Amino acid sequence: MTILVTGGAGYIGSHCVRQLIEAGQKVCVIDNLYRGHREAVPAEASFFQIDLLETERLTEVMKSQRIEKVIHFAALAYVGESVTEPLPYYMNNTAGTVSLLRAMRNSRVSQIVFSSSCATYGIPDQIPVTEESPQSPINPYGWSKLFIEQILNDCSHSYPNFGFIGLRYFNVAGCSHDGALGEDHDPETHLIPNCLRTALGQQSHMTVLGNDYPTDDGTCIRDYVHVEDICSAHLLALNALNPQSSRYYNIGLGQGFSVLDVVKTSERVTGHEIPVEFKPRRPGDPPVLSASNKRISEELGWSPKYTSLEEIIQTAWDWFRTHPEGYRTETAS
């Protein structure tokens, strides 16, 4: 069986490709390399530089590579950018997925694991968030993912052999356990990488948006789940896929850590001070956001391997201190 991985040169996608290959799967990667890295794709995977909107080329690859199932990561994923530039998000994420689904129909490929997001919930009215929590996005990124979920629901009702599993994950963090794959974004908006960049002296301080939330230390609390645990959930979902699949699962650690928890833990892991500068809250940020992973635990047997914040940050630090310029570090050496 050959698995097509869209966005397989990206942060999460590349880690998943590696796990698939280690599990004995044949893998085909497509990525437009807009924010992905060719260096992150293992040599064992076939690679095609294709944009999601290129339906005919996608169809050709699916047919020539004899694709049987799809794992769909490819997406623009900056919340702030989606607010200032919404059209690329609807074009790449939503319209791009429609193009992918059309190519799947053209190629008689009927099963897909879709990487959705907790952003579809917006500001939840209960914690922890369950799959039944109301979905009301507060930014175009969240809407672009929720629209895709609706499209998948419609396809499952209209096409008898179409099956999907959608994974709504929370804050993805960490890097591969051996330091071979990592997180390399430009710009970088995630908390842990920015803490580690500060520890490396690449920036003078950490900016924290809001210290007046109703939490113990006044900063937001978020659920951080390790990237390799995210990928293991995708492999379980892939194995559970069948033509009748129509399911969603939350992927999270099931507990939250505050922004200052992350900063202080990063200081312990790196041995460096991480100065903090507080600025006003960002509109729409909920004080606390954490997932219930009960459903995927009970139905697919998933459980996170990395359960401590220190473990998660240590894997990220192992990558960042040996790859201070990301994948460009290896190119330059």
SVG drawing of the C-alpha trace seen along z (x, -y; Angstrom):
<svg xmlns="http://www.w3.org/2000/svg" viewBox="-25 -46 56 49">
<polyline fill="none" stroke="black" stroke-width="0.4" points="0.0,0.0 1.3,-3.4 0.3,-6.4 0.2,-9.9 1.2,-12.5 0.4,-16.1 2.6,-18.7 5.1,-15.9 8.0,-18.4 6.5,-20.4 7.0,-20.2 4.4,-17.6 4.2,-16.0 7.9,-15.1 7.8,-13.5 4.8,-11.4 6.5,-10.4 9.4,-9.0 7.1,-7.0 5.2,-5.6 8.5,-4.4 9.7,-2.9 6.3,-1.1 7.1,0.5 4.8,-1.7 5.6,-2.9 5.2,-6.7 4.7,-9.4 5.1,-13.1 3.7,-16.1 4.6,-19.6 4.8,-23.0 7.8,-23.9 6.3,-27.3 7.0,-26.7 8.3,-23.1 11.8,-21.8 13.0,-19.3 15.7,-18.3 13.1,-17.0 11.8,-14.4 13.4,-11.0 15.2,-9.6 13.0,-6.5 9.9,-8.5 9.1,-9.6 8.7,-13.3 6.7,-15.6 6.7,-19.4 3.1,-20.1 0.6,-22.7 -2.7,-21.5 -4.6,-23.4 -3.0,-21.5 -5.8,-18.9 -4.6,-17.3 -1.0,-16.8 -2.3,-15.4 -4.4,-13.0 -1.4,-11.9 0.7,-11.3 -2.1,-9.3 -2.5,-7.1 1.2,-6.6 2.1,-5.9 -0.9,-3.7 -2.0,-5.6 -4.5,-3.8 -4.9,-6.2 -4.1,-9.9 -2.9,-11.8 -3.6,-15.4 -1.4,-17.9 -0.8,-20.6 -2.1,-24.0 -1.2,-27.5 -1.4,-27.6 -0.6,-31.1 -3.7,-32.4 -2.6,-36.0 -1.7,-35.9 -5.1,-34.4 -6.7,-37.5 -4.7,-40.0 -4.6,-37.8 -7.7,-35.6 -7.9,-34.8 -4.8,-32.7 -6.1,-30.6 -9.4,-29.9 -7.7,-29.3 -4.9,-27.0 -6.6,-25.3 -10.2,-25.0 -10.1,-25.2 -6.9,-23.2 -8.6,-20.4 -11.5,-20.4 -8.8,-20.0 -7.3,-17.1 -10.6,-15.4 -11.4,-15.9 -8.0,-14.2 -8.9,-11.4 -12.2,-10.9 -10.5,-10.9 -8.0,-8.3 -10.5,-6.1 -8.9,-6.9 -11.6,-7.0 -10.0,-7.2 -8.3,-10.2 -6.9,-11.2 -7.4,-14.9 -5.3,-17.1 -7.9,-19.5 -7.4,-21.9 -8.7,-22.9 -9.1,-26.3 -12.5,-25.1 -13.7,-25.3 -13.0,-29.0 -13.4,-30.0 -14.8,-26.9 -17.4,-27.1 -16.1,-24.0 -12.7,-22.7 -11.4,-20.1 -12.7,-20.4 -14.5,-17.3 -15.4,-16.4 -19.0,-17.4 -18.0,-21.0 -19.6,-23.7 -17.5,-24.7 -17.4,-28.5 -14.0,-29.7 -12.8,-33.2 -10.4,-33.5 -10.1,-32.6 -7.7,-29.8 -10.2,-28.1 -13.0,-28.6 -10.9,-27.2 -10.5,-24.0 -14.1,-23.9 -15.3,-24.3 -13.1,-21.3 -14.8,-19.3 -18.2,-20.1 -17.0,-19.2 -15.7,-15.8 -19.1,-15.2 -20.9,-16.0 -18.6,-13.6 -19.2,-10.8 -23.0,-11.2 -22.8,-11.5 -20.1,-9.0 -20.8,-5.4 -17.1,-4.3 -15.7,-7.5 -14.2,-7.3 -12.4,-9.9 -11.0,-10.5 -10.3,-14.0 -7.9,-14.8 -8.3,-18.1 -5.0,-18.7 -4.0,-21.3 -0.5,-22.8 2.0,-20.7 5.5,-20.8 8.9,-19.1 11.1,-17.5 12.2,-14.0 13.7,-12.0 17.1,-11.7 17.3,-15.3 17.2,-14.4 14.0,-16.3 12.8,-19.5 10.7,-22.7 11.9,-25.3 9.3,-28.1 9.8,-31.5 8.4,-33.5 8.3,-31.5 5.2,-32.2 5.2,-29.2 6.0,-29.7 8.6,-26.9 10.8,-27.6 10.9,-31.3 11.9,-30.5 14.7,-28.4 15.8,-31.0 16.0,-33.4 18.1,-31.0 20.4,-30.7 20.8,-34.5 19.0,-34.8 16.5,-37.3 16.8,-39.5 13.6,-38.4 10.3,-36.6 7.2,-38.7 4.2,-37.4 0.8,-38.7 -1.2,-39.2 -0.4,-38.5 -3.8,-39.4 -5.8,-36.2 -7.7,-34.4 -5.0,-31.7 -2.5,-31.1 0.3,-33.2 -1.9,-35.4 -0.8,-33.9 -2.7,-31.6 -2.7,-27.9 -2.4,-25.6 -2.3,-21.9 1.1,-20.9 1.4,-17.5 4.6,-16.1 4.9,-16.0 5.7,-12.3 2.6,-11.5 0.6,-13.5 2.0,-11.3 1.4,-8.1 -2.3,-9.2 -2.3,-9.6 -0.9,-6.0 -3.6,-4.6 -6.2,-6.6 -4.8,-5.3 -5.1,-1.7 -8.7,-2.3 -9.8,-3.9 -12.5,-2.1 -15.1,-3.2 -17.6,-3.8 -15.3,-6.0 -16.7,-9.4 -15.1,-10.3 -13.3,-13.1 -10.8,-12.9 -9.1,-15.5 -5.4,-15.0 -3.9,-16.6 -2.0,-15.7 -5.1,-16.3 -3.6,-18.9 -2.4,-22.5 0.7,-24.5 0.9,-28.3 3.1,-30.5 5.3,-31.1 5.4,-27.4 6.9,-27.0 9.4,-29.8 10.6,-28.5 10.8,-24.9 12.8,-26.1 15.2,-27.9 15.8,-24.7 16.3,-22.6 18.6,-25.0 20.4,-26.4 19.9,-29.9 17.9,-32.8 15.0,-33.8 13.9,-37.4 10.2,-38.2 8.5,-41.3 4.8,-41.5 2.4,-43.1 -1.4,-43.5 -3.6,-40.4 -4.3,-39.4 -8.0,-39.7 -9.9,-36.4 -7.3,-34.3 -9.1,-32.0 -7.5,-31.9 -7.4,-28.0 -7.4,-25.5 -7.0,-21.8 -8.3,-18.7 -10.1,-15.6 -8.4,-12.7 -10.8,-10.1 -12.4,-9.2 -9.2,-8.4 -7.8,-6.6 -10.9,-4.3 -11.6,-3.8 -8.1,-3.7 -5.9,-2.9 -3.8,-6.1 -1.9,-7.5 0.9,-10.1 4.4,-8.8 5.7,-12.3 3.7,-13.3 6.0,-15.9 6.6,-19.4 10.3,-19.0 10.5,-15.9 8.8,-17.8 11.1,-20.8 14.2,-18.7 13.6,-17.1 13.1,-20.6 16.3,-21.9 18.3,-19.0 17.2,-20.1 17.6,-23.9 21.0,-23.8 22.4,-21.6 20.4,-23.3 20.5,-27.0 19.6,-28.0 17.1,-25.2 17.7,-22.9 20.0,-25.6 22.5,-24.6 23.1,-21.3 23.3,-22.9 26.0,-25.3 28.1,-22.7"/>
</svg>
